[in-house]
Amino acid sequence: MTLVSRLASVSCLGRHATRGGVLSRGAPVAFASPSVGTTTTVLARRSSAGRRAAPPGVVSSSRRFVVARAAVSTTAKDEASTSAAAAFKRHERIAAIKVRAGVAVASRSYPSSDGTRAEAVIAIRVASRRVASRRTAIARPSARPSVGSDGGVSRIGDAVELRGWVRTVRAQKDLSFVEVNDGSSLSGIQAVVTADATGAELLADGAITTGAAVVVHGVVVESPGGKQAVEVKATAVELVGGADASTFPLQKKRHTLEFLRGIAHLRPRTNTIGAVTRVRNQLAYATHTFFQSHGFQYVNTPIITASDCEGAGEQFQITTLLNGIDGPKGADAAAAAGSIPAAGGDVDAAKAAAAAQGAVVKDLKEKKKNGDATKEDVDAAVATLLELKAAVEAIERPPAGDAATPAGGHGEVPRRKDGSVDYAKDFFGKPSYMTVSGQLNAEIYACAMRDVYTFGPTFRAENSNTSRHLAEFWMVEPELAFSDLQDDMDCAEAYLKHCISHVLEHCDEDLEFFEKNVSKDNLRERLRGVATTPFARITYTEAVEHVLSAKKKFEFPVEWGSDLQSEHERYICEEVYKDVPVIVRDYPKGVKAFYMRENDDGKTVAAMDVLVPKVGELMGGSQREERLDVLERRIEEVGLEKESYWWYLDLRRYGSVPHAGFGLGFERLVQYVTGVENIRDAIPFPRYPGSADACDARRADVAGSRLPEKSHPVALPAPDATRDATRRAISSLVLSGPIFGSVLVRARRSSRVSEDERGVHGQPRSVKRGRALRTTSARARYASDARAVRTRGPTDRRKGTSGRLRALNAALSAV
């Protein structure tokens, strides 16, 4: 046991320093440890105690004394708990090997809307009792470290350890090339494994294949190839987790993004989704750094709410009233199915069934005493008995609104006398929903802590199966107290510029990939223009005039009072203002939410939308209505119940202040920065109509695409069927299991492919007509049309399939 010194109590009286070991106020006192020879220094504090004699063992002088108890014995456990923890350190990432640290660089300058301020990025109102309201510039930090890439040249000669997943393997007689990627960067590192390296036999035996998890030890050397600056000369290779090459879905082939949504558990290993994830990560980091550096407080708003922020009613409802309404599950359901009579049936039969089950329970309990039955058997029988008794009670005393009671009597929805659902018996005691926005809750904290922001998931039950909508999405929502619409626009512009500048600085490799393979335009140049160009600012009336005076025709007509569509917004940004972002303000109150501040004209509200080229609306915000009487009138006008917003109205009753805020759909921002066309590829696990599981996407994308558990004959399409229908038939045949192994599929297909079809390595390749493909390649080729299922056993793999396949290919040639 080790002795350590501890301070028991320190008390200092008086205001002046004394001699003889007595301390002045705030002076440090040192305690020596007799056991380890160390010194502990503490700060002596004044005591409010009166004059008294110094207790024994106390150094005293006049009216001042210090109480100090030194060495106190402690256990080894106490000492361990006070010792410093070991520094947390992870294995080096591939991205760290390929970059080098740079010097600090000055922050970027963002001009304001009038071009007069070089460094100011936000202008907010601050209130003071003595000084009139004024605008104060809030600037970004003046310096920060940057990162420059040298491809790993500066690391030549360093011993490294690569931990990641194999992208490609090229095995030769005495030499193998393994590309390893750990997701930290777009490109991995090539490891050269010679025959004398430890573990080289794993490559020779074919144990290490595409998709396998490996650890490679080696030295960074200059690469003689032109595709990379350095490579790793391996000294040892370890196989951590193997991958069956014959079934691994991500071969070095082109896969559509639609197909990848069906294997959400594996798609992060692809170039496209990996790059999207890294950009999303940096945008999230930039979001927090922007608001934190400007004094905003991060607030976590609730996901479950009883109010509708937008007033549109497109919310997911939460209830526990349906729990158990389907009756018992699994084996219990099968046992109870034949014994539980339907509600409304013969009460005598129900009672007889309950009595018989009671005898079963009694018999099982006796058997359990003798060891002939288990506790689980008894519990299952008791559960069935309880269900039978509930059925008897439901028959004898049917509830009001019995038509809503499910067949079988397993559960019921509580009803009021008028037949409506009695939510007072629900979990929260009232109708509850998944939130569509955290704004209203953020306003609570903005009215107490001034500037706050929330960044979290939101939900909308809009049955829209398009490339622009999600059922679950993330929102960035700041709220600024003592602010108006002008402050709101300044903050939105500065935030967007900060995020884009951050991504341009830290994700250049990923953006280059998107530029070449996804957007196929000058993506980085377009983003730089947004980050450096002052946004144009116009009113809604001016925007409508621009659209009405356009010489082009629009799909949706526009007039004053109607909302602007994406085609109108893009026309204003791209053609009227020549690819310059535009902020449109002062919208008609009829197309905006109830909480937006009504302007003096009585027709418009202090709302704004940020429009960007190629997308249209990216952000939307407003000055919030701080006048109680006006807010109450607006709630009534839109048909909402004031009782549900009593707390929101209280914010206007007690210390109301002008405040503003905006909302940004985070996936929209990711989609804009990366150039991906479908918003479902901008979030790790997309949720939309028909898709709620991690890998349910393909079933929702392709109606009726779920394949049966067993192989089955595939109906041949008519000779005049479309080419796509024939391809789907071939796909169903290929993926249903019978075709496997050495069967070759000769499929005809046009060499033209869609924009989102990129290989797992982003390497476009031509697809020649009549090219022979192995089943694994065919599975990847046609998987956008059907869901892959587990391969069956060794029997009946090819039985009867060759003829159907030849017929399908003939039909494909015919059409």
N, C-alpha and C positions, 0 to 999 in steps of 0.2 A: 504494500500500500504506500502510495506516495503522498507526501505532505505538500500542500500548496497553500499559498497565502490568500486569505480572503478578507475583505473589509466587512466588518460587522456593523459598525456605525461610526459616522464622523459627524461631529457637531462643533461648530465654531461660533463663539459669541464675540461681539464687539465689532468695531468698524475699522480698526487700524491694525497694522502689522505689529507683532511683538517679537521679542527675542526669546531665546530659551526654548525654541521648538514650537512656539505657538504661532499660528498662521493668521494672515490677514484674510478678509473676505475674498473668496474666489481664488486664493492661492493654493497651489497643489501641495499635497503632503505625500511623502514616499514611505512605502512600507517594504522592508526587506524580508525576503523569505529565508528562514533559517535552514531549510532543507535543500533548496535548489539554488540559492544564491541569486535569485532574480529580484527585481524591484517592481512593485505595483504602485502606480501613481494615481491618485484620485483627487477630485476637486472638493475641497471643504466648503460646506454651505453654512449659512447663518442659521441660528436657531432662535425661536421666539421665546425661549425659556428665560426666566428671570435670573437674577444673581443668586448663585448658590455655590457651595463648597465643591471643589473638584473631587470627584469620586476616586477611589484607589486606582492606581495605575494610570492616572491621567496627568499629562504634563500641563501645568497651570502657571499663570502669571497674572496677578492683579485680578480683573473681572473676566478674563478670557481664558478658555480652556478648550482642549481638543480631546475627544474620546476616541480611542483607537484600539481595537482588538485585532491582533495580527494573525498568527499562524493558526489555522483551523484544519484539522485532519479531515480528509475526504477519501472516498473510495476510488478505485481505479475506474469504475463506471462513470463517476462524476467527472473525472479528469478527461476521459474519452469524449464525453458529451460537450466539453468546452474547447476541445482541440479543434484546430482549423480543418475543414473538410478538404479532401483532395480535389484538385482542380478538375473540372469536367472537360473531357477532351474526346472528340470523336475521330474516326479514321479519316484520313485525308481524302477529299473528293477529287475526281478527275478534273473538274473545272479549276480547282486550286493549283493543280499541276500545270495547267496550260495558260495561266495568267500570272502576272507579276504586279506587285503593289506599285502604285504611282504616287506622285507628290500631290499635295493638297492644291486644289484649284479653286479659283473664285467662283462664287455662285453666279448663276445666270441672272441677267437683268430682264425684267418684264415691264415694258411700257404700259401705262394705264390707257384707258380708252381714248383720252385726248392726247396721248403721246408726250406728256410733260414730265412724268415721273419715270426715272430710269430704273429705280430699284423697288419702288412701292408696289406691292402686289394686292393688298387689300386696304380699303379705307373704311373704317367703322366709326360709328358715332359713340362717343363717350360722354356721359353726363356728369356734371360737376355742380356743386352748390354755389361755387364762386365764379366759375368760368363758364361762359356760354358753350353750347355744344360745338364741337370742332371735329375735323377729320384728322385722324392720326394714321400715318403710314405704318403698316406692319410688314417688315421685310423678312426674307428667308435668311437662314444662317449664312454668314459671310464666307465660310470655307468648309470644305469637306473632302475626305480622301477619295480619290478616283482610282479606277482599276484599268490598267492597260494590258492588252493581250500580246504575248510574244510567241504563242503556240507552244510554250514549254521549253524554248531554247535556253532560258536562264536556269533550267533545272537539269541540264545535261550532266550526267555523272552522279546524280542523286539516286540513292536507293529508295524505292517506293513500293507501296503495296496497293494493288488495285482490287477493289471489291465491287462487283457488279454483275451484270447479266450479259451473256454472249449474244452479240448481234449476228456475226458471221464467223464461219470457220473455214479455213482453207488448209487442208492437210496434205502434205507431200511426204516423200519417203523419209527424209531426215529433218524436215523443217515444217512447222505449222504456223499459220497466221491466225490469231484470234482477236477480233475486235470486241472490246469490253466497254460497256457504257453503264454508268450508275445513275443516270438521270439528271446530273448536275449541269450538263451542257448538251448542246445539240449533237456534237460529234464526240465519239469516244476516243479511246487510245488503242492502237494496235499493239498487241503483245506478240513478239516473235519467240516461239518455243522450239528450241533445238532438241535433238535426241538425248543429249546428256542432262537435260533439265529434269529436276525431280517432278514426277507426275506426268512426264511426256507420254507415257503409255496410255493415259486416259484419252488422249487425242488419237493415238494409233488404233485403239480399240473402238473408237466411235462413241465413247461415253460422254464426251463433251460436245454438245450440239447447240444449235441455235435455241435460245431461251434458257439455257442452263445458268445457274448461279455459280460463280467461281471466285476464287481468291488467287491473284497472281503476284508473286514476289519477283522483283527484278530491278534493273538499273535503267534510267532514262538515257537513251542514246540518240544521236542524230539519225533521222530516217533518210535512206537513199531515195525513197519514193517521192513523188511530187505532190501527193495528196495531203501529207501531213509533215510538220516540221520535225517531230520527234516520234519515237516509238519506245517501247519498253522491251529490253532483252531479258526474257524471263529466266529466272534461276529455279523457280518452283511454281507448280500449278496445283491448286486444290479444287476439287469438285465439291461444292456445298450442297447443291440441289440439282438433280438432273432434270431433263425435259425430253419427252418422247417426240422425236423429230417427225414421226409419221402422223401425229395428231395435233402438234402445236399449231395453232391457227395463224400465227404471225410469221410466215415465211418471208423471204426476201422477194416479195411480189407486191404488186399494187393492190391496196385494199381501199374500198370506198369508206368514207366517214360514216355512212349509213350502216355498213357492216360492223364497223368498230363500235358503234353504239350498242350493238347486241352483245359485245364482250367487254363491257365496261370494266371488268376486273383485270383485263389484259391490255386495254388500249392505252394506258399511260406509258407503255413501253415503246410506243410508236413515236416517230419524229414529230408528227403534227400535234398530237395531244400532249406530248412532253413539252414541246415549245409553248403551247397555249398555257400549260400549267405554270411554267416558269414566268411567263409574262404576267399571268394573273397574280402570282405571288409578289412580283415586284410592284404591281399596281396597288395591291393591298398594303404593302409596306409603305409605298409613297403616300397612300391615303392617311395612314396613321402619322407618319412623320410630318406631313403638311399641317394637319390640325394640331398635333401636339406642339409643334414648334411655334404655333401662333396662339397658344394658351387655351385651346379648347379642351374641355373635359370629356372623356369617353364614357358614355352611358349605355348600359345594356337594357334595352327596352323589352317588354314581354312579348312572347310569341302568341300567347293565348289572350284574347281580348273579348269584351262584350260590346264594343262599339265598332262602327264602320267608318274608317277614316275618310275614304273617298266617297262614301254615300252611294256607291254603285251596286251594292248588294252581291257582288261576285266573291263570296267568301266560303271557305270550307268550314262547315259546322262541326263542333266537337260535342259529343254526348256519350254518356255511359248507359243510357236507357236501353240500348240494343245489346248490351253485354249479356251473353247467355241466351239470347233470343232464339238461336239456332239449335239449342239443346246440347246434349253431351257430345263430345268429340271422340273419334277413334273407336276403340273396342267398346267403350261404354255406350256409345251411340248405337252400335250394332246390337248390343245386348238389350238396350232399352227399346229399340225400334219395334220389336215384336210383342213387347209386354205392356207398353204404355198406351192406353186407349186415347182416342182423340177427344179433345174437349167438347162437351156437348153430347158425348156418347152415353151408354148405359152406366149409371152410377154404380149399380151392383157389380158389373163386370170390372169396373175400375177398383172397387174395394176388394174384390176377390183377387185381382192381380197383386194388389198391395199386400194382402194377407199372405199370399203364396210367397212373395218375395221376403216377407218378414220371417217366414219359416226357414227360407234359405239362409238368411243372415244368422239366425239362431243356430242352425246346423253348422255353419262355417265357424262360428265362435267356439263351438264345442270341439270341432276338429283342430282349431288352432291351439287349444289347450293341450291336445295330444300330439301336436307337431305335424298334423296331416294337412294343415292349411297355413298360409302366410298372412301377415298383416295386410299386404296389398290386396289379397283376395277378399278379405273382410271389408276393407275400405271401398272396394269397387261395388260389392253387394249392397253396402249401406248407401252409397251414392244413388244406386238404382232405386232403392227403397224410398229415398227422399223424393226422387223424381215422381214415383208412383203416387206418393201421398200428395204431392203438389198437384198432380193431375186430378185426383179425387176432389181436392178443394176447389180447383178451377171449375169442375163440373157442378159441384153443389152450390158455389157462390160465384157465378160469372160476373166480372167487373163491368162497369159502364163502358160503353163503346166496345162491346165484345167483338165486333167485327174486326177490330184491329189486333185481337189476340191471335198469335200464330197458332197454326195447327199443331196439335201435340201438347199444347199447354205448357211448354218449357219456359216461356217468358211472356211478358206483356208490356206494352207501352202505356204508362199511366196517362189517363185522360181526365180533363175537367168535365163538368156537366154539359158544357156546350160541345164536347167532342174534340176540342183542341188539346194538344199535348201539354201535360202538366210539367213544365220545366222546373218547378219548385222542387221536384224529387230528383232532378238531375244532379250531377256531381257539383257543379258550381251554382246551382240554384236558379239559374237563368240561362237563356240561350247564349252560347259561347262560340267563338270562332277563332280560326287561325288569322293572325293579323295580316293586313295588306300594306301596312306602313307603321313605322315606329314614330312618326312625326308628332302625333298628339301627346304621346308620353314624353318625347324629348322636349316639348314645349314646357312641361312641368319643371324640368331641371334648368331649362334656359331662363325661366322666370325666378330662379333662385341662385344659379351659378353663372349666369350671363351667357357664355358661349359654350355650347356642348355639341357633340355629334354622336350618332349611333350608326353602327355598321353591322348588319345582321340579316338573317333570312326573313323573307316575307312570302306570302302565299296569295294566289288568286285563282278562283275556280272558274276561270274563263275557258269555255270549251272551244278553244281555238287551236287547231292542229297546224300551225304555220311555223315557218323558220324564224319568226320574230317573237314568239311567245313561249313562256314557261309557266308551269303551275307553282314552282318553287324557285325563287330567285333572291339575290342579295341586293340590299339597298344601302347607299351611303346618304345619310340625312343629317346635315348640320343645322343648328338653330342658333341665331345670333340675336341676343337681346340688345335693346337700345339701338336698333338698326331699322333701316327702311329698305325699299326695293333697290335703290342705288347701291347700297352696301351689299345686298344679296347678289346682285349681278357682278360686282367686283370680286366677291369671294368665289363665286362659281367660275369665273374666268381664270382667276389665279390658280385655283385648285386643279382645273383641267390642264392648264399649262404645266403645272408642277408634275403631275402624273406622267404626262407624255414626255417631258424632258427627262424624267427619271428613267423611263423605259428606254428611250433613245440612248442613254448613257450606259445602261447596264444590260441591255438585251439585244445588242446589235447583231449578234450571230443569229439569234432566233428571228429577228425582224428581216434579216437578209433571206432567211429560208422562206418566210411568208411572202416576201416580195417576189421570189422566183417561182414558188410552187403553189401559192394560194391566191393572193390578190392579183398577181401578174400585172402590177403597175408600179408606179414610183411611190410605194408605201412610205418609206422613210422620209422622202422629200415632202410628201403631203403632211406627215406628222410634224416635221420641223416647221412647216408653214403655220400650223395651228399653234405650236409652242412659242413662236416668235412674232406673230402678227396680231395687232390689236383687233379685237372682235368688233364687228359692226353692230350698231344698236339702232333698232327701228321700232315703231309702234305696230300693233296689229293692223291698224287701219292702213298704214303704209305698205305692209306686207300684202294685204288684199289687193291694193291698187297695183302692185307689181304683178301679181298673178293675173288680174283682169286685163292688164295691158299687154300680156305676153302674146306672142305670135304663134305659139304652139298650142296644141289641144291637150287637155288633161282628161283623164278618165273620170275624175270627180269634179263637178262644177263647184265653184266657190262664190260665196257672197258674204257681205258683212253680217256677222252673227253666227256663221258656221265655223266649225273647227278646221284648221289646216290639215291636209293629208300629207303623207310622206312625199308624194310627188311635188306638191306645192313647196314644201320646206326645202327639198333638194334643189328645185329650180331657183329659189331665192339665193341659196348658198353658192351653187355651182355656176349659174349663168348670170344672175343679176350682180352678185358681188364677187364673181370670179374666184371661186374656191376659198373664200374667206368665211370663217365661222360668223354667224349672225345671232344676236340675242333679240328676240321679239318680245315686246312688253305690252301691257295694258290690253288684255284680252276681254272679250265680252263676258259678263258674269254668268251668262247662261251656259257656257261651255266649261266652266271651271268649278272647283269645289267650294263648299259653303264657307270654309275658314279663311278664304282669301279676302284681303281688305278691299272694300268697295271704294272706288274713286269718287271724287266730288261730282262727276257728271251723272252718277247713278246708273250708268250703263256698263261700265267696264270695271275691272278689278286690277289691283296692283300685282299682276302675275307676269311671269317671264318664262320663256323656253329658250334653251341654247341649241341652236341648229348647227350641224357640222356637215361638210361635204360627204357624199357617198352614203350617208345614213339618214340625215334629217334630224329629228329631235333626239337629243342625247341626255339633256338634263331639263328639269322643270322645277320652278319654285315660285315663291310669292312673298309679299309682306302679309303677315297674319293679321286678321281683324282683331284689334285690341279694344274696340268699343262694345260694351256689353249689350246695349239695346240693338245695335246693328247686327251683332252676331246672333242674338235670339231671333230676330226677324229672318235672317238668312237660313237658320235651321228650320224654321217653319216653312219657308218658301220651297225648300227642297224636299219637304215631307218627312223629315226625321223627327224623332221624339226628343224633346229637350231633357226629359228625365234621364236619358241614357248619357247625356253630356253635362250633367250637373257639375261635375268636378272641373270640366273644361271651362264652363261658364264662371266658376269660382275664381279661376285665374284672372278674370277680368274684373271681378268684384274686389279683389284684395291686391293692390299694388300692380295694376296692369301697366305694361310698358309696350311701346312699339317694338316689334320683333319680326324677324324674317328668317327664311330658310329655303332650302331646295332639296330635291331628291335626285339621285343618280342611280339608275339601274346598272349594277356593277357588271353584269354579263354583257349589257349593251356596250359598255366601255371596253371590255375585253374583246368583244366582237369587232369594234371599230379599230382598235389598235392592231389587232392581228390580221384583220381582213377576212376571217372565216365567214362564210355565208350563212350558216345555220347556227342560231344561238344555242342549240343543244350541244354544240361542240365547244362552247365557251365556259361550261360548268362541268365539274368532275362527274356528277351523277344526275343527268337531266330528269326532271319530272314533268310530265305533260299527259294529256288525256290517253289513258290506256297503258301508262308506264309508271309504276311505283316501285319496282324492284331494281336492284343494281344492274341487272342484265335483262330487263324486260323490254328494252327499247325496241328490239326488232319485231316483237309481237305487235307493238303498237304501230310501228312504221308500216308494216305489211299486213293487211287484214287477212286473217285466216292462214297465217304462215306457220303456225305451230305444227310441227310434224308429229305423227303418231309414234308411239313407243316401238312399234314393230313395222317392218317393211311391208309395203302393200303395193299392188299394181297401180301404175300411174296411167290415167286416161290420156289417150293421144288426142291432141287438138285437131280440129278440122283442118283440111288443106288450106282453107282461106283464113286461118287464124293469124293473128298478128305475130310478128317476130318476138316481141316481148313475152307473149303468152307461152310460146314454144320454149323460150329460154327458161321460164319459170318451171315448166314441166321437167326439163332436163335437170334444173337445180333440185327439184323435189326428189327426182330419182337418184341423183348423186348423193344428196345429203341424208337420205332416209336409211342408209346403212348398208344395203346389199353390195354396192360397188365399193371395193376397198382393195388395197394392196397393189397388185400388179396390173389391174385393169386400167387400160388407157382410154381416155375420153377424147375424141376428136370433135372439137366444138368450133363452129364458125362464129366469128364476131368481127364487127367493124373495128378498125384500128383507132377510131375516134373515141375518146373517153371524156368524161365530164371533168370539170375543174377540180372537184374535191377528191378525185381518185388519185391518191399518191401512194407510193410504196412505203413500206415501213421505214425505209431509209430516205424517202423523198427522192428517189431516182426514177424519173419517168422512163418507160420503155414501150416500144411499139408492140402491139398485139397483132400478130399476123393471122390471117384467115387460114383455117385448116391446121392450126398448130396442135400437136399432140400434147396433152397435159396429163400429169398424174392426178390421182384423185385429190390429193392434198391441195394442189394448185387449183383444180376445178372447184373444190370446196371454198377456197378463198374467192375465186372468180364469181361464183354464183350465190354467195352467202347473203347478199343484199336482198334476195328474194325469199329465203326460207331459213329456218333456224336449224343449226347443226345439232344432231343428237349423238349420243354415245354409240360407238360402233358395237355391233352385236358380236356374238361368239364366232368361232371358226367355221361353223356350219352354215350352209345356205347363203354364203356371201355373194355368189355370182349366179345363183339359180334363177333362171328366167329373166335376167336383167339385160343380157347382151342384145337379145332381139328387140326389146322395148327401146333400148338406147339407140340402136341403129334406126329404128323407125322414127324416133324423135329427131335424130340428126337429119334424116331424109325430109321430115316435115319442115325443119328449120331451113334447109336448102330450098324447099319449094316456096316458102314465103319470103 
